[in-house]
Amino acid sequence: MDADAPSPMKGMVLKVLSVVVFVCMSTSIKAAGNDIATGQITFYRSAFAMVPILGFLACRGALRDAFRTSNVTGHVARGFVGILAMSCGFYGLVHLPLPEAIAIGYAMPLLAVAFAAIFLGEIVRLYRWSAVLIGLIGVFIIIWPRLTLFNQGGFGSAEAMGAVAVLFSAALGATAMVLVRKLVQKERTHTIVLYFSLSAAMFSLATLPFGWSELSWEAFFLLMIAGFCGGIGQILLTESYRHADMSTIAPFEYTSIVLGIVIGYFLFGDVPTATMLAGTAIVVGAGIFIIYREHQLGLERRGARKHVTPQG
């Protein structure tokens, strides 16, 4: 049997493993402490991610080919937006409970649907628009208790700013997804992954004069682990899409909230509130409905190619 032949079960396993590794990455960053500059966190995350990525490409004999590109500008733009998204996300991560930061981040796929319609001209009908709206209402329910802190502590409230930062991260992440959709039309997946890590490391290194601190050995080790996990998670995620359709494996992304709640409780003493759980349920429900609609539309398009109907 061909090792690269499609295998939905293998795709699902790889997707779940990628979720576990990415949650470990977030846990390591949060454990490193909230007194480390965001740009410094982003640099270590990006730089150490290069180690497993380069090793993986070398083992596949694709390293030299991965550096070849005809769209350097596109990669730089994607890297710049991506690094802003990571920076905002990491700021929120260290100032919010872990499950809450994960839940707010679920706004990204919802916003990606809207941005694809606005910037790429993709057709999004009433069902998916309704799901996006309902999902964003769920996000608002999650962040509302944090936003009320602005009335108490002003813009000095770290938790309120953290919630807003994660929401900005989701919007920037959705923008990055739009840029990636443009890149994949002519660029190889491993080229996109490689250039993102390179550009992210370079952009974040530029923040060196702005408040980087001397790291303890423990903090350095945790950030190094975060970087390795980020690179390994990206490899697992990419490989999962090689073995199964996106609509098949995408719902497994939401297993991260379960892991986040368990890890947050035992490691950081984070107890999820009823409001957070209710908002998360709405967001997850909306996200799964969008995935379901994408799957149905994919089946319809394949059927239309086989049997042309009056409706097209």
NORJOPE-V618430 format. One record per backbone hydrogen bond with DSSP energy under -1.0 kcal/mol. NH is the residue of the N-H (numbers start at 1). CO is the residue of the C=O. Records with the same first field share a line. If there is no record, write none. Layout:
NH: CO  CO
This chain:
5: 2
7: 243
11: 7
12: 8
13: 9
14: 10
15: 11
16: 12
17: 13
18: 14
19: 15
20: 16
21: 17
22: 18
23: 19
24: 20
25: 21
26: 22
27: 23
28: 24
29: 25
30: 26
31: 27
32: 28
41: 37
42: 38
43: 39
44: 40
45: 41
46: 42
47: 43
48: 44
53: 49
54: 50
55: 51
56: 52
57: 53
58: 54
59: 55
60: 56
61: 58
62: 57
66: 62
68: 65
75: 71
76: 72
77: 73
78: 74
79: 75
80: 76
81: 77
82: 78
83: 79
84: 80
85: 81
86: 82
87: 83
88: 84
89: 85
90: 86
91: 87
92: 88
93: 89
94: 90
96: 92
101: 97
102: 98
103: 99
104: 100
105: 101
106: 103
107: 104
108: 105
111: 107
112: 108
113: 109
114: 110
115: 111
116: 112
117: 113
118: 114
119: 115
120: 116
122: 116
129: 125
130: 126
131: 127
132: 128
133: 129
134: 130
135: 131
136: 132
137: 133
138: 134
139: 135
140: 136
141: 137
142: 138
143: 139
144: 140
147: 143
148: 144
149: 146
150: 147
151: 148
153: 149
154: 150
156: 153
157: 154
161: 157
162: 158
163: 159
164: 160
165: 161
166: 162
167: 163
168: 164
169: 165
170: 166
171: 167
172: 168
173: 169
174: 170
175: 171
176: 172
177: 173
178: 174
179: 175
180: 176
181: 177
182: 178
183: 179
184: 180
186: 183
187: 183
192: 188
193: 189
194: 190
195: 191
196: 192
197: 193
198: 194
199: 195
200: 196
201: 197
202: 198
203: 199
204: 200
205: 201
206: 202
207: 204
208: 205
210: 207
220: 216
221: 217
222: 218
223: 219
224: 220
225: 221
226: 222
227: 223
228: 224
229: 225
230: 226
231: 227
232: 228
233: 229
234: 230
235: 231
236: 232
237: 233
238: 234
239: 235
240: 236
241: 237
244: 240
249: 245
250: 246
252: 249
253: 250
254: 251
255: 252
256: 253
259: 255
260: 256
261: 257
262: 258
263: 259
264: 260
265: 261
266: 262
267: 263
268: 264
270: 264
277: 273
278: 274
279: 275
280: 276
281: 277
282: 278
283: 279
284: 280
285: 281
286: 282
287: 283
288: 284
289: 285
290: 286
291: 287
292: 288
293: 289
294: 290
295: 291
296: 292
297: 293
298: 294
299: 295
300: 296
301: 297
302: 298
303: 299
304: 300
305: 301
306: 302
307: 303
312: 309
